[in-house]
Amino acid sequence: MSDYSEQEYDEDQEGVEEPEMGEEEGGEEEGAEQEEEEKVPENPLTEDAVGECLSLLAKIGSGLAHAYVRLDIKDREITDIGILSSFIHLRYVDLSMNMLRDISPLNSLTHLLTLKCERNLLQSAKLDELPYLQVASFANNRITATEGINHPLLESLNLSFNEISAISGLEPSRLGRLHTLELRGNKLTTTAGIYLPNLKNLFLAGNLITKVEGLERLEHLTTLHLRDNQIEKLDGFAESMKQLQYINLRGNSVADVKETAKLKCLPMLRALIMSECPCSDEDDYRMEVLINIRRVERLDKDEYNEEERQEAEELYEQRRAEELAAEGTEEVIHSDTEDA
């Protein structure tokens, strides 16, 4: 058995989590909401507010001085953080649920380790290189591109629930440590544009993806989430993806269970989620997947048992024998035709 855990790969926990700011009920309501946001009065962050939200006293510099290094400014309708450019010792910053359109003052925070700017009005995540930044989340904004994210120690990046239609500018030379990338709930139509050599976890659920491509160089990828897209064919997987253990394709458009045979090139694949795909309604769906990918250990929520494995092996051998017999018959007929 492989080392993946059921808790880590519970497909019911891996889908697209809808934004918590209220469901959109139509274009008119969305437009009215945006118009209201445009009218938000200026509310710059003040020194007093910063003082209220600072915490975690830590040593700085040579260790002889101390400073507060954590700042949590959440849900205050802040529109301007210019004052933060002078708080150069901050390491942990949370600016979620505000009205920010510009985070450039954070360029001065060169000791920053984690940054959360979720649920703002950002159209870009671009910042100068932050040499120590390890975790960054810009989920639930209005970001349209992945350009300008170049932080050498960044390990986890969340750009979910934005308006990104294509992936570009994620330079492997500048994001060599990135192991988790989240782009759920955007407007992507393809998986192309991702070449991050050390990426392990890729979350692309809830987009408009119709084609899997450009992932063959992700040799360290272990987890791939493609739930709730529009994928019909399972092309784009390659033997070079030798660490890939888990694929979530739930709620896609795969109609023919034979497509799963294209996944047998993945030497470490152990768990596959395809519930709510049209092919999952086929009578022999579960058995056909196992025949096609005999190393797989779990399909959807249920692990395969030994009885199923034995039946799949027997059916595979039977079909293989029939294919060989058919090929032999064709050769005989072809030979007889030549002699005639």
Sequence and secondary structure as in RCSB ss.txt:
>XXXX:A:sequence
MSDYSEQEYDEDQEGVEEPEMGEEEGGEEEGAEQEEEEKVPENPLTEDAVGECLSLLAKIGSGLAHAYVRLDIKD
REITDIGILSSFIHLRYVDLSMNMLRDISPLNSLTHLLTLKCERNLLQSAKLDELPYLQVASFANNRITATEGIN
HPLLESLNLSFNEISAISGLEPSRLGRLHTLELRGNKLTTTAGIYLPNLKNLFLAGNLITKVEGLERLEHLTTLH
LRDNQIEKLDGFAESMKQLQYINLRGNSVADVKETAKLKCLPMLRALIMSECPCSDEDDYRMEVLINIRRVERLD
KDEYNEEERQEAEELYEQRRAEELAAEGTEEVIHSDTEDA
>XXXX:A:secstr
  S  TTTT GGGSS    TT     HHHHHHHHHHHHT    B  HHHHHHHEEEEEEETTTTEEEEEEEE  S
S   B GGGGG TT  EEE  SS  S  GGGGG TT  EEE  SS  S       TT  EEE  SS     TT  
 TT  EEE  SS   S     TTT TT  EEE TTS  SB TT   TT  EEE TTS   B  S TT TT  EEE
  SS      S  TT TT  EEE TTS    GGGGGGGTT TT  EEE TTSGGGGSTTHHHHHHHH TT  EET
TEE  HHHHHHHHHHHHHHHHHHHHHHHHHHHHHHHHHH 
